[in-house]
Amino acid sequence: MPIFEYQCKSCGAKSEIIELGAAEIGALCCAQCGGAELEKKPSVVSTPRMPARPAGKTCCGRDEKCGGGTSCCGS
């Protein structure tokens, strides 16, 4: 179920609303003032970032390559 952000054109309040279907869109109203004129706002998405390994380092932190064709981490 998608969650959308709406802003009321009457009072300016923002609301996050779970939309169940297209028929429900006409029935949406502002939780603050009860106004029926809501504007759908673009959602902001955040993605987690993995910490980067230091340049020139192997997975275990060594400066030189691991020998034997296997990873120094045991895989």
N, C-alpha and C positions, 0 to 999 in steps of 0.2 A: 504494500500500500504506500503510494507516494505521499510525501509530506511537502506541502507548498507554503510559501510565505505570502501573505496578503496584507495590503495596507488599506485602511478605511479612508475613503475620499471625504467623509464628513468630519471625522475627528482626528485622523492621522495615526490612529493606533495600529500597531503591527500585530499580526496573529499568525501562528503556524497551524495549518489545518490539514488533517489527513483526508484525502479525497478518495472516496470509495467508487465513484462512477461519475460519468458526464451529467447524468440527470440531477445530481446533487449540487452542481455548481450554482444553479439559479436559487437554491435554498440557503446559500451561505449568508451569514450576517455578522456584523461586528460584535465581538464579545463585550466591548466597552460601551458603545452607544446604541447598538441594535441596528445601525445603518446597513442598508442592503447593497450599497455601492462599494464593492471591494475591488482593488486592483492587484492582480497577481504580480509579484516581484520576482526578479531572478534570484535563484538560490546561490549561495556561496558554498563551494565544496572545498574541503581541506583534505589533503592526503598526507599521511605520515611520511617523514623522511628518515631513511636509514643513515646512521652516521657513516661517513666515508672513511675508508682506511687511509692512513697516511701514505703519501706518494712514495713509491719505491719499496714498500714493505710487503711481505708475504702475509698470508692469513694469520700466521702466528706472531707477526711483528718483526721477523728477521729482515735484515737488509739484503742477505744473499738468498739465491734460489735454494729450495730444498732439493736434495739429491734422490736418486733412485726412482724417478718417475712418479712418485706418489706425493701427495700433499703433506706438509709438515704437521697438519692437523689430524692426520690419521685416516684420511679418506682417499 
